[in-house]
Amino acid sequence: MTNDVLKTVPLELYINGQWLPASDGGTFTVYNPANEEALASVASATEADALKAVDAAHRAGEAWQARAPRERAEILRKAFELMTERREAIAALISLEEGKTRAEALGEVAYAAEFFRWYAEEAVRDQGMLARSPAGANNILVQHQPVGVCLLITPWNFPAAMGTRKIAPALAAGCTTILKPASETPLTALLLAGLLEEAGVPAGVVNVIPSKRSSVMSNSILGDARVRKISFTGSTEVGRLLLAKASERVVNCSMELGGNAPFVVLDDADMDVAIESALVAKMRNAGESCIGANRFYVHSSIIDEFSRRLAEQMGQLKVGHGLEQGVDVGPLVNASTRDKVAELVDQAVAQGATVLTGGESISGKGFFYKPTVITNIPESADICRTEIFGPVAAIYPFETIDEAVSKANDTEFGLAAYVIGRDVGRALAVASRIDAGVMGINRGFVSDPAAPFGGLKQSGIGREGSQDGLHEFIEKKYIAVDW
């Protein structure tokens, strides 16, 4: 299947409905993180290519905005159907370039496709408002209009879902788009471009420009007065730079940035639920998830049992190539990600932390790190404050709920958090005190296209999913009128 899947992927830039080489002929190589072998050479867009994509999106904007909402909805619905029909091939491609297991990749495809279906339904429900002014002088008419040309920048860890989560609401709102996928995983985005064209998206409405020149791309596109929106998912560090650039022209911004999710296990927790939820929240995509559980705060009365049982479960997980039968955990995306995880664990151990399972890289080809549980971590260790982004569960004790909440909130981030406890009312009370935009109670999986997704503090601005995701691509125009 590997060769068959790769043969279906265009490797050029997708601009104005055409597949084009980079203007300077440049390319970059995409690698399989499971064996470090080259998968493909992809066109690397230049500044000239970026501006060509802006031209295309701008020219297509008026006609796309004028399309009936039902027409836009039917195109998105067709994209959902095509993606669902081809889920096996798309999942295989995700496994090849990102490293996910087959089961995880299939899950991502289903989740990603659902954004097309959800926003196909929302496209025809984008209602404005009509009301009489309280003073009676006029009527208040509020129209919803598309914000305009949008720059969409997506990360490597969910190459399908992060693309559809932005493209679908933008198209439903009547916007045109320029997608810049991560250079580690551009193949899925290019496959999606072809699928959207087949679904009926007109030329210029969606443009996909992979590139190794990320800062050049974003700076040149955001510097163009025709671009009115940026939606970015990635690190807080890069998000700050993009916000600064966007501020020069006051560009509309949506930012889904870094996380450092706490996972709080209360003293009345059902231990089976706690372990099951912990495995999902921690090990999804080998820990490479912005909402992945990062800091496990467990009541001191049950911390030994929780640590022992989690270590037993994580120690039994099979690590290997995502497309191999029976594999539970794939590789990390590249060497630098693996090495960062190893450095965090090694430093903590050197300072006195205890490794209950794992704690080392796996030798040979591929960027593998063993599923790891670590306890007795000194507060001076970097792992206490850093987003791990790998298969490492760092466990810390607490005595009181006030202490757990204080520790959970002791971070500049506020994306996701988890609370485990039998008394749901008590767990809800704890959750309400934790600074996070996304919460899970007695469950480790929380993402849903119908729910608003986004963070507090330095984890972002705005929301994706639900009706909120559509409104991120809409401007409201108030008209005072009487008749």
Phi and psi in degrees as a GROMACS rama.xvg file:
@    title "Ramachandran Plot"
@    xaxis  label "Phi"
@    yaxis  label "Psi"
@TYPE xy
-55.1849  -53.9756  THR-2
-65.3151  -38.1594  ASN-3
-62.1815  -41.8108  ASP-4
-65.1928  -46.6512  VAL-5
-64.5553  -30.6816  LEU-6
-66.7715  -21.6311  LYS-7
-87.6812  -5.56897  THR-8
-96.4569  120.688  VAL-9
-67.3858  145.639  PRO-10
-115.28  11.3378  LEU-11
-108.04  176.248  GLU-12
-73.2962  146.776  LEU-13
-110.836  102.882  TYR-14
-132.356  125.418  ILE-15
55.1716  38.6438  ASN-16
76.9154  10.4631  GLY-17
-123.419  148.357  GLN-18
-93.9731  119.862  TRP-19
-131.345  145.346  LEU-20
-71.8948  163.644  PRO-21
-62.0412  148.982  ALA-22
-61.323  -25.6197  SER-23
-103.024  7.46109  ASP-24
77.2659  4.87463  GLY-25
-71.9634  150.071  GLY-26
-139.024  167.581  THR-27
-139.859  160.101  PHE-28
-99.7156  137.137  THR-29
-103.483  131.603  VAL-30
-112.945  153.437  TYR-31
-84.9342  115.462  ASN-32
-69.5183  -12.8518  PRO-33
-80.0015  -27.354  ALA-34
-137.147  1.79508  ASN-35
65.406  16.2566  GLU-36
-85.0045  147.985  GLU-37
-70.8804  132.596  ALA-38
-95.4485  -42.297  LEU-39
-167.757  159.77  ALA-40
-107.589  123.643  SER-41
-112.868  142.124  VAL-42
-58.1827  136.145  ALA-43
-109.132  106.699  SER-44
-62.4244  147.407  ALA-45
-104.531  178.243  THR-46
-61.6569  -38.174  GLU-47
-62.7543  -39.1513  ALA-48
-66.3366  -39.0089  ASP-49
-61.3459  -44.7733  ALA-50
-69.3353  -30.0378  LEU-51
-64.9388  -37.2753  LYS-52
-67.7672  -37.6554  ALA-53
-63.3205  -43.8637  VAL-54
-54.8534  -48.7356  ASP-55
-62.7822  -45.3606  ALA-56
-64.9167  -39.5223  ALA-57
-65.7795  -43.7531  HIS-58
-65.2306  -33.8211  ARG-59
-80.7039  -14.2944  ALA-60
-60.9084  -47.3798  GLY-61
-63.6997  -44.5688  GLU-62
-68.6453  -38.7012  ALA-63
-67.7817  -40.6028  TRP-64
-62.2962  -34.3126  GLN-65
-77.8901  -15.0257  ALA-66
-61.7581  141.531  ARG-67
-59.5577  140.538  ALA-68
-51.8346  -37.5445  PRO-69
-63.5697  -37.8142  ARG-70
-65.1057  -44.4246  GLU-71
-62.5462  -39.0385  ARG-72
-62.9372  -42.1992  ALA-73
-65.5946  -34.565  GLU-74
-66.126  -43.9544  ILE-75
-64.3326  -38.1357  LEU-76
-63.591  -40.3404  ARG-77
-64.1213  -37.7346  LYS-78
-62.7305  -40.5271  ALA-79
-59.4964  -45.7148  PHE-80
-65.0336  -42.9346  GLU-81
-64.0164  -42.2512  LEU-82
-65.764  -38.1421  MET-83
-68.0583  -41.7252  THR-84
-61.1424  -35.0661  GLU-85
-103.969  24.5205  ARG-86
-60.4237  -36.2915  ARG-87
-64.2501  -44.9014  GLU-88
-68.2303  -41.8824  ALA-89
-65.7476  -41.3192  ILE-90
-62.2807  -40.7167  ALA-91
-61.6218  -39.276  ALA-92
-66.09  -41.8132  LEU-93
-61.0122  -42.9937  ILE-94
-61.1605  -40.4457  SER-95
-65.8227  -46.1049  LEU-96
-93.9008  -21.5413  GLU-97
-109.749  -29.8231  GLU-98
106.826  -4.20651  GLY-99
-58.6607  152.299  LYS-100
-69.0287  163.25  THR-101
-59.2415  -43.3309  ARG-102
-63.477  -43.2246  ALA-103
-66.5837  -39.5756  GLU-104
-65.7396  -40.8515  ALA-105
-62.7163  -38.4051  LEU-106
-63.3469  -40.4498  GLY-107
-64.9953  -41.1018  GLU-108
-61.6284  -43.88  VAL-109
-62.7292  -43.2721  ALA-110
-64.4402  -44.8448  TYR-111
-64.2552  -44.0892  ALA-112
-62.1253  -33.2742  ALA-113
-62.7642  -26.7851  GLU-114
-65.8494  -35.7415  PHE-115
-64.2862  -43.2509  PHE-116
-68.5072  -44.3174  ARG-117
-60.0146  -46.7865  TRP-118
-80.2999  -16.1013  TYR-119
-63.5257  -37.2751  ALA-120
-76.5704  -36.4634  GLU-121
-75.4645  -25.0888  GLU-122
-58.4986  -33.3944  ALA-123
-93.2422  3.80393  VAL-124
-118.523  19.4135  ARG-125
-82.8494  86.4967  ASP-126
-97.7052  143.237  GLN-127
-87.8412  -142.231  GLY-128
-150.772  145.453  MET-129
-135.095  125.546  LEU-130
-149.304  158.971  ALA-131
-87.9533  134.254  ARG-132
-56.7655  137.235  SER-133
-55.092  -32.4019  PRO-134
-78.5424  -12.6201  ALA-135
81.5728  5.35236  GLY-136
-76.1997  -29.0706  ALA-137
-160.48  173.967  ASN-138
-93.7652  149.739  ASN-139
-103.698  111.14  ILE-140
-110.19  122.712  LEU-141
-116.593  116.83  VAL-142
-99.6519  143.011  GLN-143
-98.7318  124.24  HIS-144
-126.787  146.727  GLN-145
-62.6363  144.001  PRO-146
-67.8662  -28.9934  VAL-147
126.105  -145.52  GLY-148
-72.2853  129.872  VAL-149
-119.951  133.449  CYS-150
-95.0367  122.985  LEU-151
-114.92  122.645  LEU-152
-120.219  122.283  ILE-153
-118.209  153.062  THR-154
-88.711  178.529  PRO-155
-88.8163  -18.0231  TRP-156
-76.0648  -25.4015  ASN-157
-135.666  76.2909  PHE-158
-65.555  -26.349  PRO-159
-87.0392  -51.3841  ALA-160
-65.5759  -39.3963  ALA-161
-69.009  -27.4133  MET-162
-73.2422  -49.9008  GLY-163
-69.6883  -29.7922  THR-164
-65.6369  -22.0146  ARG-165
-100.825  -44.9104  LYS-166
-63.1701  -44.9661  ILE-167
-60.7814  -50.7246  ALA-168
-68.1048  -32.5936  PRO-169
-62.6109  -45.9128  ALA-170
-68.7702  -37.9711  LEU-171
-61.966  -34.7235  ALA-172
-78.1188  -14.4352  ALA-173
98.2343  15.2168  GLY-174
-88.7681  160.556  CYS-175
-109.856  157.877  THR-176
-136.684  153.791  THR-177
-128.172  112.894  ILE-178
-98.4866  124.564  LEU-179
-111.085  99.227  LYS-180
-80.0899  161.108  PRO-181
-62.1291  143.896  ALA-182
-70.4989  -18.5189  SER-183
-71.8328  -29.5821  GLU-184
-138.422  60.5835  THR-185
-83.9672  -16.1527  PRO-186
-65.9679  -39.7958  LEU-187
-63.6142  -40.4929  THR-188
-64.2884  -39.5944  ALA-189
-67.5334  -37.6939  LEU-190
-63.7637  -40.2348  LEU-191
-63.2233  -35.992  LEU-192
-60.1747  -45.5571  ALA-193
-64.7149  -37.9672  GLY-194
-64.9955  -41.0199  LEU-195
-66.6604  -37.3608  LEU-196
-62.4512  -43.2448  GLU-197
-63.8  -32.3153  GLU-198
-73.3705  -13.8657  ALA-199
114.297  8.53225  GLY-200
-67.9589  124.008  VAL-201
-66.9822  159.614  PRO-202
-57.6185  135.426  ALA-203
91.7905  -17.5792  GLY-204
-74.0772  -38.1608  VAL-205
-123.906  125.413  VAL-206
-126.186  136.645  ASN-207
-123.684  120.488  VAL-208
-129.872  83.8898  ILE-209
-61.5565  149.73  PRO-210
-166.974  148.268  SER-211
-87.1546  -6.49898  LYS-212
-99.5021  63.6807  ARG-213
-60.5793  -48.1874  SER-214
-66.8031  -36.9282  SER-215
-62.9828  -42.5541  VAL-216
-60.1124  -53.453  MET-217
-66.2862  -40.6337  SER-218
-66.6068  -41.901  ASN-219
-69.8493  -40.0627  SER-220
-70.2511  -44.902  ILE-221
-69.0121  -20.145  LEU-222
-80.5943  -7.75695  GLY-223
-88.433  126.749  ASP-224
-64.1305  -17.5691  ALA-225
-79.4798  -13.1164  ARG-226
-92.0893  122.726  VAL-227
-116.444  0.947593  ARG-228
-152.567  139.681  LYS-229
-127.301  132.629  ILE-230
-121.785  117.443  SER-231
-126.12  135.914  PHE-232
-122.77  123.987  THR-233
169.844  -157.676  GLY-234
-73.3969  154.656  SER-235
-63.6437  -35.7495  THR-236
-60.3677  -47.9741  GLU-237
-69.2208  -37.1219  VAL-238
-58.6711  -40.3197  GLY-239
-61.271  -42.218  ARG-240
-64.1957  -41.8095  LEU-241
-67.3621  -38.3771  LEU-242
-62.4084  -39.5373  LEU-243
-64.596  -42.2359  ALA-244
-67.0041  -42.8126  LYS-245
-63.822  -29.8421  ALA-246
-66.0706  -22.2798  SER-247
-63.4724  -31.2724  GLU-248
-120.66  10.6697  ARG-249
54.8597  53.1498  VAL-250
-78.2135  137.167  VAL-251
-59.5467  129.842  ASN-252
-125.426  136.3  CYS-253
-122.955  128.794  SER-254
-132.203  119.93  MET-255
-111.947  105.444  GLU-256
-111.368  -159.225  LEU-257
-65.8445  166.561  GLY-258
-138.808  168.295  GLY-259
-154.037  62.6266  ASN-260
-65.9956  126.076  ALA-261
-83.193  147.476  PRO-262
-125.867  104.357  PHE-263
-100.333  122.431  VAL-264
-109.305  109.342  VAL-265
-76.2176  164.741  LEU-266
-67.2718  -19.2743  ASP-267
-98.4118  14.6762  ASP-268
-63.3608  142.316  ALA-269
-73.3945  116.656  ASP-270
-64.7953  -34.239  MET-271
-63.684  -44.6681  ASP-272
-63.8087  -41.3812  VAL-273
-61.105  -45.6625  ALA-274
-68.9596  -45.2859  ILE-275
-60.7907  -45.4757  GLU-276
-65.8779  -38.7691  SER-277
-63.0124  -42.3467  ALA-278
-62.3233  -41.4015  LEU-279
-68.3356  -48.4243  VAL-280
-67.0489  -30.8811  ALA-281
-89.5978  -42.9963  LYS-282
-97.7719  0.741778  MET-283
-56.7885  125.064  ARG-284
54.4814  41.5841  ASN-285
57.7033  28.4094  ALA-286
85.7279  -0.938624  GLY-287
-89.7781  68.9333  GLU-288
-142.676  136.667  SER-289
-66.2537  -22.2609  CYS-290
-103.597  10.8216  ILE-291
-64.564  140.734  GLY-292
-60.7354  128.146  ALA-293
-113.483  -40.2017  ASN-294
-125.052  116.24  ARG-295
-96.7974  111.345  PHE-296
-103.136  114.089  TYR-297
-122.304  133.933  VAL-298
-57.3464  139.316  HIS-299
-59.5905  -25.7831  SER-300
-71.3341  -19.9234  SER-301
-125.933  5.12549  ILE-302
-65.2096  -36.1684  ILE-303
-65.4935  -45.4197  ASP-304
-65.5492  -44.2198  GLU-305
-60.7753  -46.7717  PHE-306
-62.9698  -43.7748  SER-307
-63.0957  -46.8247  ARG-308
-70.1336  -37.7558  ARG-309
-65.3194  -41.2114  LEU-310
-62.5041  -39.9923  ALA-311
-61.3846  -45.7648  GLU-312
-66.9307  -45.044  GLN-313
-70.2911  -31.0579  MET-314
-68.3027  -20.2377  GLY-315
-90.0358  -7.72375  GLN-316
-69.0324  136.783  LEU-317
-89.327  126.858  LYS-318
-102.727  136.009  VAL-319
175.093  -170.72  GLY-320
-61.3201  132.881  HIS-321
-57.5199  -29.0069  GLY-322
-87.6157  -3.52519  LEU-323
-78.3069  147.227  GLU-324
-64.2656  134.798  GLN-325
79.9014  4.43317  GLY-326
-79.1201  133.53  VAL-327
-99.2216  -29.8373  ASP-328
-135.206  124.406  VAL-329
-89.0925  -171.497  GLY-330
-77.5139  164.717  PRO-331
-77.7349  165.031  LEU-332
-73.0763  -30.2093  VAL-333
-158.291  176.196  ASN-334
-65.6099  -39.514  ALA-335
-65.1553  -37.3124  SER-336
-65.7571  -45.2772  THR-337
-61.5431  -44.6193  ARG-338
-66.4958  -35.1499  ASP-339
-63.0569  -44.5192  LYS-340
-60.0274  -45.9947  VAL-341
-61.671  -41.3308  ALA-342
-65.0491  -40.0006  GLU-343
-63.5285  -44.027  LEU-344
-68.2938  -46.0003  VAL-345
-60.8956  -41.1551  ASP-346
-64.6322  -43.0112  GLN-347
-62.5906  -42.1533  ALA-348
-64.4343  -41.2952  VAL-349
-61.7463  -25.3363  ALA-350
-95.8639  5.3552  GLN-351
116.457  0.0378035  GLY-352
-69.8085  157.466  ALA-353
-111.748  128.746  THR-354
-95.4496  120.994  VAL-355
-89.6715  -27.8649  LEU-356
-158.666  150.998  THR-357
75.2878  -133.784  GLY-358
89.3876  15.4588  GLY-359
-158.245  157.974  GLU-360
-72.6187  162.672  SER-361
-103.416  125.705  ILE-362
-69.0288  158.57  SER-363
103.205  -172.455  GLY-364
-70.0222  146.774  LYS-365
100.71  153.964  GLY-366
-101.417  66.3652  PHE-367
-98.7144  143.199  PHE-368
-135.964  136.105  TYR-369
-67.1489  139.06  LYS-370
-54.7484  130.842  PRO-371
-131.797  138.848  THR-372
-122.637  129.574  VAL-373
-132.986  136.552  ILE-374
-132.965  -178.716  THR-375
52.8214  45.4367  ASN-376
-88.3693  125.191  ILE-377
-69.7922  147.525  PRO-378
-63.4308  -20.0843  GLU-379
-77.4203  -12.3479  SER-380
-71.4959  140.099  ALA-381
-62.0875  -28.2903  ASP-382
-62.7247  -21.1212  ILE-383
-68.252  -26.3741  CYS-384
-117.994  -4.58075  ARG-385
-108.354  140.251  THR-386
-69.1645  114.988  GLU-387
-69.7474  -45.1435  ILE-388
55.0716  46.1573  PHE-389
-163.588  179.334  GLY-390
-82.9881  53.4676  PRO-391
-123.75  121.923  VAL-392
-100.519  112.075  ALA-393
-98.9578  120.792  ALA-394
-112.502  134.453  ILE-395
-132.384  145.758  TYR-396
-88.6954  157.66  PRO-397
-145.341  158.363  PHE-398
-105.885  -43.9159  GLU-399
-121.178  160.23  THR-400
-63.7647  -39.2043  ILE-401
-58.5903  -41.062  ASP-402
-65.0815  -42.92  GLU-403
-62.9247  -43.8885  ALA-404
-64.9407  -42.3957  VAL-405
-61.0045  -43.9432  SER-406
-68.2976  -40.2879  LYS-407
-60.9635  -37.6  ALA-408
-88.1285  -1.96738  ASN-409
-82.4725  64.7251  ASP-410
-160.113  155.015  THR-411
-76.9325  -9.70178  GLU-412
-96.9177  163.001  PHE-413
-161.444  52.2327  GLY-414
-88.4657  -64.2186  LEU-415
-130.771  160.042  ALA-416
-158.322  160.172  ALA-417
-136.658  142.303  TYR-418
-133.116  131.194  VAL-419
-118.922  123.324  ILE-420
-169.412  144.291  GLY-421
-65.4557  -41.2691  ARG-422
-78.666  99.3592  ASP-423
-64.144  -36.037  VAL-424
-61.5258  -43.0141  GLY-425
-65.403  -42.3509  ARG-426
-62.8197  -39.9153  ALA-427
-62.7177  -39.5052  LEU-428
-62.8892  -38.8205  ALA-429
-67.119  -45.3199  VAL-430
-59.0317  -37.9248  ALA-431
-65.6735  -18.8422  SER-432
-95.1417  -7.39205  ARG-433
-93.1223  133.918  ILE-434
-80.7664  93.9725  ASP-435
-155.937  144.922  ALA-436
-85.2505  -17.0659  GLY-437
-133.329  126.618  VAL-438
-128.522  144.373  MET-439
-123.762  129.526  GLY-440
-115.444  118.851  ILE-441
58.1986  33.4916  ASN-442
-160.071  149.954  ARG-443
-104.629  -7.147  GLY-444
-114.946  125.01  PHE-445
-127.427  -15.1561  VAL-446
-68.981  139.803  SER-447
-157.338  127.842  ASP-448
-56.8795  -23.5835  PRO-449
-86.6043  -2.09057  ALA-450
-112.84  146.793  ALA-451
-71.1836  130.644  PRO-452
-120.564  125.423  PHE-453
171.728  172.661  GLY-454
-118.748  170.82  GLY-455
-104.971  173.336  LEU-456
50.3628  -130.741  LYS-457
-89.8422  20.3015  GLN-458
-95.1294  2.01397  SER-459
142.29  179.822  GLY-460
-135.832  129.901  ILE-461
89.4929  179.856  GLY-462
-136.356  147.489  ARG-463
-115.794  155.975  GLU-464
81.4209  167.61  GLY-465
57.6465  -167.317  SER-466
-66.8108  -28.8846  GLN-467
-57.9296  -37.9871  ASP-468
-62.8951  -36.1519  GLY-469
-67.5359  -42.1448  LEU-470
-67.6822  -18.5304  HIS-471
-64.6356  -20.2562  GLU-472
-109.47  19.1051  PHE-473
-124.312  142.412  ILE-474
-108.459  140.728  GLU-475
-99.8858  125.836  LYS-476
-110.786  120.964  LYS-477
-94.4736  129.323  TYR-478
-123.483  121.785  ILE-479
-89.3577  123.357  ALA-480
-149.732  147.575  VAL-481
-130.07  150.781  ASP-482
